Amino acid sequence: MRRHGWLRLPFWLTYLFLYAPIVVLVVMSFNRNRSPYSWGGFSLDWYGTLAGNASIRTGLVNTLIVALGSTALSTVLGTLLAVGLARHTRSRLLDALSTLPAILPDLVIAIGLLAFYSAVKLTLGLHSVLIAHTVFGMAFVAAVVRARLGGMDTSLEEASRDLGATPLTTFVKVTLPTLAPGIVAGALLAFTLSLDEFVIAFFTAAPSEPTLPIVIYSMVRFGVTPEINALATLLLAVSFTVVIVAQRLTRLTEALK
């Protein structure tokens, strides 16, 4: 086996290619020197400068409004969609359509939504971005919840109905508690995707109400500054935390099957 250890070289080179820039970005966010190409000592000054940037604060507020709103809508609609497809309407066509927003390129979804907004005369703003993020977020939530539904013991629901419970009571007291880990994992995934989504927001947001990724893009066009490195590090930390929590909940879901 050791004689063929060199075969692992492409594997490690791929990881180096993917993660080395991220490590450099995080390290340079603590650089005292404003130049992104030379190290001037450890400092947290750029994080303080970041907090005082009005455009970044505005973009962050807009992003949180969209992310929290779309996550709430995606969670409710995605859960209902998953339950409906798994328990009431079995159709391969509908199954494929439910996952389509998660498969299509963001650019295709963005152009399609922009054309739809223009056709219905809907003005652009945070509400248009929220609707757009709900569209693809719902597909991810439905996929996660359906995975949990696939391993759920249906005899629990049947026993509840046999004991005289109404379909609504069975759904609230039996189905929902069982699906809770999958629902939370799907919600965290939808929140993470909405938090750093750029392409769809770029096409569907109003110029006066940019989200944080759009603000970052406008700043990066003039060069990468330490503030950008600090902001990217914070977003990276939030994304990693949410993804790890979602993975833990997914494993808990699989353990309960």
C-alpha atoms as one frame of an Amber mdcrd trajectory, in Angstrom:
protein
   0.000   0.000   0.000   2.847   2.394   0.829   4.321   1.990  -2.645   1.188
   3.585  -4.068   1.050   6.414  -1.563   1.870   8.905  -4.314  -1.620   8.293
  -5.671  -2.899  10.395  -2.780  -0.963  13.405  -4.043  -3.807  14.724  -6.290
  -6.160  14.396  -3.321  -3.999  16.567  -1.061  -3.231  19.037  -3.859  -6.962
  19.504  -4.413  -7.495  20.224  -0.727  -4.558  22.636  -0.772  -6.008  24.431
  -3.804  -9.418  24.753  -2.130  -8.459  25.710   1.412  -5.089  27.475   1.221
  -6.685  30.759  -0.009  -9.186  30.600   2.850  -6.407  30.144   5.404  -4.486
  33.073   3.915  -7.619  35.233   4.008  -8.237  34.463   7.690  -4.607  35.098
   8.641  -4.439  38.394   6.734  -7.586  39.634   8.471  -5.405  39.972  11.596
  -2.645  41.809   9.723  -1.704  45.210  11.130  -0.432  46.289   7.725  -3.064
  47.560   5.281  -1.289  45.869   2.384  -2.725  42.385   1.697   0.687  41.164
   0.506   2.930  41.814   3.517   2.620  40.880   7.199   2.965  43.761   9.651
   2.085  42.064  12.934  -1.021  40.812  14.712  -3.902  43.253  15.160  -7.685
  43.319  15.637  -7.990  46.891  14.391  -9.695  45.944  11.129 -12.551  44.276
  12.968 -13.157  47.551  14.792 -12.991  49.453  11.507 -15.454  46.971  10.054
 -17.959  47.667  12.828 -17.822  51.393  12.032 -18.567  50.994   8.314 -22.121
  52.254   7.707 -22.569  50.509   4.324 -21.570  47.156   5.775 -23.942  47.601
   8.725 -26.780  48.442   6.336 -25.976  45.453   4.145 -25.818  43.185   7.183
 -29.233  44.339   8.419 -30.743  43.801   4.963 -29.150  40.364   4.716 -30.444
  39.306   8.134 -33.957  40.502   7.266 -33.926  38.485   4.053 -32.227  35.431
   5.589 -34.509  35.212   8.620 -37.655  35.911   6.616 -36.851  33.472   3.825
 -35.761  30.827   6.325 -39.094  31.058   8.143 -41.076  30.818   4.908 -38.831
  28.103   3.437 -39.119  26.004   6.587 -42.909  26.121   6.690 -43.459  25.658
   2.951 -40.668  23.099   2.541 -41.968  20.978   5.432 -45.518  21.036   4.094
 -44.227  20.205   0.611 -42.224  17.241   1.915 -45.133  15.869   3.934 -47.541
  16.366   1.040 -45.305  14.555  -1.450 -44.459  11.724   0.943 -47.880  11.123
   2.468 -50.575  12.384   0.100 -49.414  12.906  -3.495 -46.862  10.466  -4.841
 -45.586  11.617  -8.208 -42.130  11.378  -9.759 -42.835  14.505 -11.768 -43.714
  16.515  -8.660 -40.695  15.068  -6.865 -38.461  16.279  -9.677 -40.097  19.708
  -9.761 -39.694  20.103  -5.994 -35.920  19.692  -6.255 -35.522  21.746  -9.437
 -34.711  25.081  -7.685 -31.855  23.363  -5.857 -30.431  21.925  -9.086 -30.803
  24.816 -11.509 -27.898  27.290 -11.745 -28.400  30.447  -9.695 -28.075  32.537
 -12.829 -31.019  30.760 -14.468 -33.190  31.228 -11.384 -32.167  34.878 -11.108
 -32.998  35.712 -14.723 -36.263  33.794 -14.543 -37.374  35.582 -11.378 -36.373
  38.977 -12.749 -38.442  38.308 -15.869 -41.361  37.191 -13.703 -41.144  40.306
 -11.521 -41.118  42.470 -14.635 -44.144  40.637 -16.055 -46.223  41.126 -12.895
 -44.943  44.706 -12.384 -43.407  43.902  -9.002 -40.976  46.541  -7.801 -37.586
  45.328  -6.621 -36.575  45.525  -2.989 -35.920  43.336   0.024 -39.303  41.674
  -0.508 -38.294  40.512  -3.997 -35.025  39.054  -2.678 -36.916  37.383   0.166
 -39.300  35.713  -2.291 -36.395  34.592  -4.473 -34.488  33.073  -1.555 -37.639
  31.337  -0.371 -37.960  29.638  -3.757 -34.624  27.813  -3.591 -34.544  27.541
   0.211 -37.833  25.655   0.182 -36.328  22.995  -2.095 -33.436  22.321   0.304
 -35.723  22.156   3.343 -38.061  19.758   1.534 -35.135  17.490   0.601 -33.857
  17.309   4.186 -37.319  16.736   5.679 -38.123  14.055   3.097 -34.966  12.208
   4.077 -36.289  12.101   7.631 -39.755  11.086   6.462 -38.259   8.195   4.533
 -37.071   6.567   7.765 -40.066   7.471   9.897 -42.193   4.679  11.356 -45.663
   5.255   9.883 -47.224   2.961  12.484 -47.035   5.828  14.980 -49.295   7.961
  12.816 -51.615   5.029  12.165 -51.877   4.319  15.891 -52.703   7.964  16.558
 -55.514   7.914  14.001 -56.812   4.576  15.314 -57.079   6.114  18.778 -59.376
   8.818  17.396 -56.965  11.665  16.759 -57.769  13.960  13.863 -55.276  14.305
  10.982 -54.282  17.748  12.296 -53.722  16.438  15.826 -51.664  13.539  14.471
 -49.549  15.922  12.403 -48.940  18.331  15.300 -48.364  15.820  18.098 -46.799
  12.865  16.264 -45.389  13.831  12.880 -43.884  17.234  13.693 -41.977  16.151
  16.846 -40.493  13.232  14.904 -39.476  15.499  12.035 -38.109  18.241  14.318
 -34.373  17.426  13.871 -34.764  17.344  10.090 -36.800  20.552  10.067 -34.208
  22.404  12.150 -31.366  21.074   9.982 -33.198  22.201   6.840 -33.865  25.628
   8.343 -30.190  26.100   9.249 -29.177  25.075   5.744 -31.645  27.531   4.186
 -30.362  30.309   6.470 -26.732  29.653   5.522 -27.516  29.602   1.805 -29.473
  32.852   2.031 -26.828  34.556   4.164 -24.075  34.473   1.546 -26.093  34.168
  -1.683 -25.020  36.744  -4.263 -26.169  36.011  -7.824 -29.921  35.876  -7.231
 -29.814  38.848  -4.838 -27.792  40.861  -7.377 -30.537  40.431  -9.990 -33.564
  40.853  -7.710 -32.491  43.523  -5.198 -33.071  47.249  -5.501 -29.922  49.420
  -5.815 -30.941  51.306  -2.672 -31.283  48.118  -0.581 -28.213  45.943  -1.220
 -27.548  42.795   0.745 -24.181  42.165   2.367 -22.727  40.059  -0.497 -23.580
  42.873  -2.921 -21.869  45.396  -0.632 -18.800  43.143  -0.495 -18.772  42.856
  -4.289 -18.883  46.656  -4.670 -15.922  46.976  -2.285 -13.855  44.178  -3.851
 -14.000  45.834  -7.285 -11.543  48.433  -5.974  -9.220  45.868  -4.415  -9.219
  43.496  -1.455  -8.769  45.429   1.792  -8.231  44.148   5.350 -11.852  45.048
   6.137 -12.971  42.604   3.441 -10.727  39.912   4.920 -12.180  40.524   8.385
 -15.750  40.456   7.100 -15.122  37.278   5.101 -13.620  35.653   8.204 -16.723
  36.459  10.249 -19.040  35.127   7.535 -16.897  32.015   7.273 -17.144  31.431
  11.021 -20.925  31.839  10.974 -21.328  29.541   7.965 -19.103  26.834   9.447
 -20.965  26.974  12.752 -24.378  26.677  11.135 -23.267  23.856   8.816 -21.731
  21.895  11.698 -24.933  22.254  13.738 -26.997  21.152  10.727 -24.752  18.099
  10.233 -25.087  17.172  13.890 -28.850  17.375  13.643 -28.811  15.311  10.451
 -26.784  12.609  12.177 -29.251  12.706  15.062 -32.028  12.253  12.527 -30.284
   9.219  11.033 -29.669   7.761  14.494 -33.380   7.979  15.276 -34.360   6.022
  12.170
